[in-house]
């Protein structure tokens, strides 16, 4: 699939709202009659593990049929609960319904949340499960708002103003190189950018996707609706000049 708009603002499948998922997800291992069943939840920090999991129905059957969304049948997001150590992975699906991730690594001690983003029978959903890396966790400080970030020599700025809970919002990111908007943004997962928003406190998951923008504009725009007030961390992935970068931005959504 080459066009994210199939699951974006235009022609959204059931369960999607403007710009992505209509509701926050990932708060439960069990939703919509399906359960996220990992083979292992305990890790040794920095050690890689060939990890697997299944999605199981209420009657105990392993689900084997998943639809593609954004070029993949499953998107696995792993984030430590202090909203750091972000990973976006694409596990492989076996014929028996077992998903596999080669050499999954939790780099530091702490509790991580693993989100699996899937579409089953036309219904998009996100399930979540906690993973544990043993040892003393050093909690990272988090700013109240941080709209500017740098990565691989690029400057990325979230230019959107105030954001209100329940209101449709446009999130505009500008990517600059030496002070000028980049001349080319290459597709990533069939679009010019990919954005995950996590709510501080419970890590409720909001997966949004970009509006149609020109690849030579230096900008990526997203439509989103944040259902509650609070602080959110946004993880942006984009490919200026063919270089995949990941940046994090912090916002406060007002009531």
Residue pairs with C-beta under 8 A, 6 or more apart in sequence:
1 68
1 69
1 70
1 71
1 190
2 71
2 187
2 190
3 190
3 191
4 70
4 189
4 190
4 191
4 209
4 210
5 11
5 191
5 209
5 212
7 13
7 16
7 20
7 69
7 70
7 124
7 209
8 16
8 19
8 20
8 209
8 210
8 211
8 223
9 18
9 19
9 211
9 223
12 18
13 119
13 122
13 123
13 124
14 122
14 123
15 21
15 22
15 123
15 124
15 125
16 22
16 124
17 23
17 225
18 168
18 223
18 224
18 225
19 208
19 209
19 210
19 211
19 222
19 223
19 224
19 225
20 206
20 207
20 208
20 209
20 222
20 223
20 224
21 124
21 126
21 205
21 206
21 207
21 208
22 225
23 227
24 199
24 204
24 205
24 206
24 227
25 31
25 115
25 125
25 126
25 127
25 128
25 204
25 205
25 206
25 207
26 113
26 115
26 126
26 127
26 128
26 203
26 204
26 205
27 128
27 202
27 203
27 204
27 205
28 127
28 128
29 35
29 36
29 37
29 127
29 128
29 129
30 36
30 127
31 125
31 127
32 120
32 123
32 125
33 57
33 58
34 55
34 56
34 57
34 58
34 63
34 120
34 125
34 127
35 55
35 56
35 57
35 58
35 127
36 53
36 55
36 116
36 127
36 128
36 129
37 53
37 54
37 55
37 56
38 51
38 52
38 53
38 114
38 129
38 131
39 51
39 52
39 53
40 49
40 51
41 129
41 130
41 131
41 132
42 131
42 132
42 134
43 49
43 104
43 105
43 106
43 131
43 132
43 133
43 134
44 133
44 134
45 106
45 107
45 108
45 109
45 133
45 134
45 135
46 105
46 106
46 107
46 108
47 105
48 103
48 104
48 105
49 103
49 104
49 105
50 100
50 101
50 102
50 103
50 104
51 100
51 101
51 104
52 98
52 99
52 100
52 101
53 91
53 98
53 99
53 116
53 129
54 62
54 63
54 97
54 98
54 99
55 62
55 63
55 66
55 97
55 99
55 116
55 118
55 120
55 127
56 62
56 63
57 63
62 96
62 97
62 98
63 97
63 120
64 93
64 95
64 96
64 97
65 120
66 73
66 74
66 93
66 118
66 119
66 120
67 73
67 119
67 120
67 122
68 119
69 75
69 117
69 118
69 119
69 124
70 189
70 190
70 191
70 194
70 209
71 189
71 190
72 90
72 189
73 93
73 118
74 90
74 91
74 93
74 99
74 116
74 117
74 118
75 88
75 89
75 90
75 116
75 117
75 118
75 207
76 87
76 88
76 89
76 90
76 91
76 99
76 101
76 114
76 115
76 116
76 117
77 86
77 87
77 88
77 89
77 114
77 115
77 117
77 196
77 205
78 85
78 86
78 87
78 89
78 104
78 106
78 112
78 113
78 114
78 115
78 131
79 85
79 86
79 87
79 112
79 113
79 115
79 198
79 203
79 235
80 106
80 108
80 110
80 111
80 112
80 113
81 110
81 111
81 112
81 113
81 130
81 203
82 110
82 137
82 139
82 140
82 142
83 140
83 142
83 198
83 200
83 203
83 233
83 248
84 140
85 106
85 107
85 108
85 110
85 112
86 196
86 235
86 246
86 248
88 194
88 196
88 235
88 237
88 246
89 101
89 104
91 99
91 100
91 101
92 99
92 100
92 101
93 99
94 100
99 116
106 112
106 131
106 133
108 133
108 135
108 137
108 138
109 133
109 134
109 135
109 136
109 137
109 138
110 133
110 135
110 137
111 130
111 131
111 132
111 133
111 137
112 130
112 131
112 132
112 133
113 128
113 129
113 130
113 131
113 203
114 128
114 129
114 130
114 131
115 126
115 127
115 128
115 205
116 126
116 127
116 128
117 124
117 125
117 126
117 207
118 124
118 125
118 126
118 127
119 125
126 205
126 207
128 203
128 205
142 200
142 231
142 233
142 250
143 250
144 231
144 250
144 252
145 250
145 251
145 252
146 248
146 249
146 250
147 157
147 158
147 159
147 249
147 250
147 251
148 155
148 156
148 157
148 158
148 249
149 155
149 156
149 236
149 247
149 248
149 249
150 156
150 247
151 245
151 246
151 247
152 243
152 245
153 177
154 175
154 176
154 177
154 182
154 240
154 243
154 245
155 175
155 176
155 177
155 179
156 173
156 174
156 175
156 176
156 236
156 238
156 245
156 247
156 249
157 173
157 174
157 176
158 171
158 172
158 173
158 234
158 249
158 251
159 172
159 173
159 174
160 169
160 170
160 171
160 172
162 254
163 169
163 226
163 251
163 252
163 253
163 254
164 253
164 254
164 255
165 226
165 227
165 228
165 229
165 253
165 254
165 255
166 225
166 226
166 227
167 225
168 223
168 224
168 225
169 223
169 224
169 225
169 226
170 211
170 221
170 222
170 223
171 195
171 208
171 221
171 222
171 223
171 224
171 234
172 219
172 220
172 221
172 222
173 193
173 219
173 220
173 221
173 222
173 236
173 238
173 249
174 181
174 218
174 219
175 181
175 182
175 185
175 218
175 219
175 220
175 238
175 240
176 182
176 218
177 240
177 241
180 218
181 217
181 218
181 219
182 218
182 240
182 241
183 216
183 218
183 241
184 215
184 216
184 240
184 241
184 242
185 192
185 193
185 215
185 216
185 217
185 218
185 220
185 238
185 239
185 240
186 192
186 215
186 239
186 240
186 241
186 242
187 215
187 239
188 194
188 237
188 238
188 239
188 244
191 209
191 210
192 210
192 213
192 215
192 220
192 238
192 239
193 210
193 220
193 222
193 236
193 237
193 238
194 209
194 210
194 236
194 237
194 238
195 207
195 208
195 209
195 210
195 222
195 224
195 234
195 235
195 236
195 237
196 205
196 206
196 207
196 208
196 234
196 235
197 205
197 206
197 207
197 208
197 224
197 226
197 232
197 233
197 234
197 235
198 204
198 205
198 206
198 232
198 233
198 235
199 206
199 228
199 230
199 231
199 232
200 230
200 231
200 232
200 233
201 230
206 224
206 226
206 232
208 222
208 223
208 224
209 222
210 220
210 221
210 222
211 221
211 222
211 223
213 219
213 220
213 221
220 236
220 238
226 232
226 253
228 253
229 253
229 254
229 255
230 252
230 253
231 250
231 251
231 252
231 253
232 250
232 251
232 252
232 253
233 248
233 249
233 250
234 248
234 249
234 250
234 251
235 246
235 247
235 248
236 246
236 247
236 248
236 249
237 244
237 245
237 246
238 244
238 245
239 245
